[in-house]
Amino acid sequence: MGTEEMISLQQFCFHHSVEQSFVLSLSESGLIEVTAMQEEVCIPVNELPRLEKFVRMNTEMEINLEGIEAIAHLLNRIDAMQEEIKQLTNKLNGL
């Protein structure tokens, strides 16, 4: 992955007025991916929408890390169930 596909953690945190420790906690929880590049922690650009969603949950709704983990788990389950419903509907329509 090239550097053009990454944003530095420091730059992200400055722009969004969020602590680096919060983002690193999200990474430790497995909710987002971060990468160390040239002695700097970077965030893949494709992680930004998810990370920004988690930052909004924390800052605007005052949801703590544990709450964000629970919400993310439930959203993943909903997505999986919706995909399963879509597959079952396609099977039924094919009969």
C-alpha positions as CSV (number, residue, x, y, z in Angstrom):
1,M,0.0,0.0,0.0
2,G,1.5,3.3,-1.0
3,T,1.8,6.4,1.1
4,E,-0.8,8.1,-1.1
5,E,-3.3,5.7,0.3
6,M,-2.6,6.5,3.9
7,I,-3.1,9.5,6.2
8,S,-1.0,10.1,9.3
9,L,-2.7,9.5,12.7
10,Q,-1.4,12.9,13.9
11,Q,-3.0,14.7,10.9
12,F,-6.3,12.9,11.3
13,C,-6.5,13.6,15.0
14,F,-5.6,17.3,14.6
15,H,-8.2,17.7,11.8
16,H,-10.9,15.9,13.9
17,S,-9.9,17.3,17.3
18,V,-9.6,13.8,18.8
19,E,-7.0,12.2,21.0
20,Q,-4.6,9.8,19.3
21,S,-5.1,7.4,22.2
22,F,-8.8,7.0,21.2
23,V,-7.9,6.0,17.7
24,L,-5.2,3.6,18.9
25,S,-7.8,2.1,21.3
26,L,-10.1,1.5,18.4
27,S,-7.2,-0.2,16.6
28,E,-6.4,-2.4,19.6
29,S,-10.1,-3.4,19.8
30,G,-9.9,-4.5,16.2
31,L,-12.4,-1.9,15.0
32,I,-10.0,-0.2,12.6
33,E,-6.6,-0.9,11.0
34,V,-3.6,1.3,11.5
35,T,-0.1,0.8,10.1
36,A,3.3,2.0,11.2
37,M,5.2,3.6,8.4
38,Q,8.6,5.3,8.8
39,E,8.2,5.7,12.5
40,E,4.7,7.2,12.1
41,V,1.3,5.6,12.6
42,C,-0.9,5.9,9.5
43,I,-4.5,5.1,8.7
44,P,-5.4,3.5,5.4
45,V,-7.8,5.8,3.5
46,N,-10.3,3.1,3.1
47,E,-10.7,3.0,6.9
48,L,-11.6,6.7,7.1
49,P,-15.4,6.4,6.8
50,R,-15.6,3.8,9.5
51,L,-13.1,5.8,11.8
52,E,-15.0,9.0,11.2
53,K,-18.3,7.2,12.2
54,F,-16.7,6.0,15.4
55,V,-15.3,9.5,16.2
56,R,-18.8,11.0,15.7
57,M,-20.3,8.4,18.0
58,N,-17.7,9.3,20.7
59,T,-17.8,13.1,20.3
60,E,-21.4,13.9,19.3
61,M,-23.2,11.1,21.1
62,E,-20.7,10.6,24.0
63,I,-20.6,6.9,23.4
64,N,-17.5,5.3,25.1
65,L,-15.2,2.7,23.5
66,E,-17.1,-0.3,25.0
67,G,-20.4,1.1,23.6
68,I,-18.8,1.6,20.2
69,E,-17.6,-2.0,20.2
70,A,-21.1,-3.2,21.0
71,I,-22.7,-1.1,18.3
72,A,-20.1,-2.1,15.7
73,H,-20.7,-5.8,16.6
74,L,-24.5,-5.4,16.2
75,L,-24.1,-3.5,12.9
76,N,-21.9,-6.3,11.5
77,R,-24.5,-8.8,12.5
78,I,-27.3,-6.8,10.8
79,D,-25.2,-6.6,7.6
80,A,-24.6,-10.3,7.7
81,M,-28.3,-11.0,8.2
82,Q,-29.3,-8.6,5.4
83,E,-26.9,-10.4,3.1
84,E,-28.4,-13.8,4.1
85,I,-32.0,-12.5,3.5
86,K,-30.9,-11.2,0.1
87,Q,-29.4,-14.6,-0.8
88,L,-32.5,-16.5,0.4
89,T,-34.8,-14.1,-1.6
90,N,-32.7,-14.7,-4.7
91,K,-33.0,-18.5,-4.1
92,L,-36.8,-18.2,-3.7
93,N,-37.1,-16.1,-6.8
94,G,-35.1,-18.7,-8.8
95,L,-37.5,-21.5,-8.0
